[in-house]
């Protein structure tokens, strides 16, 4: 955030992770409940998996927005090469 750069971030990898999380979340939501089990009980039982996949998907979307916002950064500037914490001593 401080450098306003996404250099070194593989957006292809994020796209694949987002696709995987989306498909997994949809597979849980679209599966029919067991006979005798209500849809509410099914969703409640699978809530941790849904939060895990769809929750991480929402964080991946934030990373995607950052990637789009900072894609026109200035690679090779002095600020990009400087350490974030500065020099010690």
C-alpha positions in Angstrom: 0.0 0.0 0.0 2.8 2.4 0.9 4.6 1.8 -2.4 1.4 1.8 -4.4 2.8 -1.1 -6.4 1.8 -4.7 -7.2 5.1 -5.7 -8.7 5.9 -9.3 -7.9 2.2 -10.3 -7.5 1.0 -12.9 -9.9 -2.5 -11.9 -10.9 -3.0 -15.2 -12.8 -2.5 -17.1 -9.5 -5.1 -14.9 -7.8 -7.5 -15.5 -10.6 -7.1 -19.2 -10.3 -7.5 -19.0 -6.5 -10.7 -16.9 -6.9 -12.1 -19.4 -9.4 -11.4 -22.3 -7.1 -13.0 -20.6 -4.1 -16.0 -19.6 -6.2 -16.5 -23.1 -7.6 -16.1 -24.8 -4.2 -18.6 -22.4 -2.5 -21.1 -22.9 -5.3 -20.7 -26.7 -5.1 -21.6 -26.6 -1.4 -24.5 -24.3 -2.0 -25.9 -26.2 -5.0 -25.7 -29.7 -3.6 -29.0 -31.1 -2.5 -29.4 -31.9 1.2 -29.6 -35.4 2.4 -33.1 -36.9 2.6 -34.9 -35.7 5.7 -32.4 -32.8 6.2 -33.8 -29.2 5.7 -31.9 -26.7 3.6 -31.3 -24.5 6.6 -29.7 -27.3 8.5 -27.6 -28.2 5.5 -26.3 -24.6 5.1 -25.7 -24.3 8.9 -23.8 -27.5 8.9 -21.6 -26.4 6.0 -21.2 -22.8 7.2 -17.5 -23.1 8.1 -16.7 -24.3 4.6 -18.8 -21.5 3.0 -17.1 -18.9 5.1 -13.7 -20.4 4.3 -14.2 -20.3 0.6 -16.5 -17.3 0.0 -14.9 -15.3 2.8 -11.5 -15.7 1.2 -13.0 -14.9 -2.2 -14.0 -11.5 -0.8 -10.4 -10.9 0.3 -9.2 -12.0 -3.2 -11.5 -9.4 -4.7 -9.9 -6.7 -2.6 -6.5 -7.8 -3.9 -7.9 -7.7 -7.4 -9.0 -4.1 -6.9 -5.6 -3.1 -5.6 -4.0 -4.8 -8.6 -6.1 -2.8 -11.0 -5.6 0.4 -9.1 -1.8 0.1 -8.9 -1.1 -1.5 -12.3 0.1 1.9 -13.7 2.8 2.2 -11.0 6.2 3.5 -11.7 8.5 0.5 -11.7 12.1 1.1 -11.1 11.7 4.3 -9.1 13.9 4.9 -6.1 11.0 4.5 -3.7 10.4 1.0 -5.0 13.9 -0.1 -4.2 14.1 1.5 -0.7 13.4 -0.7 2.3 10.1 -0.2 4.0 11.6 -0.1 7.5 14.6 2.0 6.7 18.2 1.2 7.7 19.0 0.2 11.2 22.0 1.8 12.9 
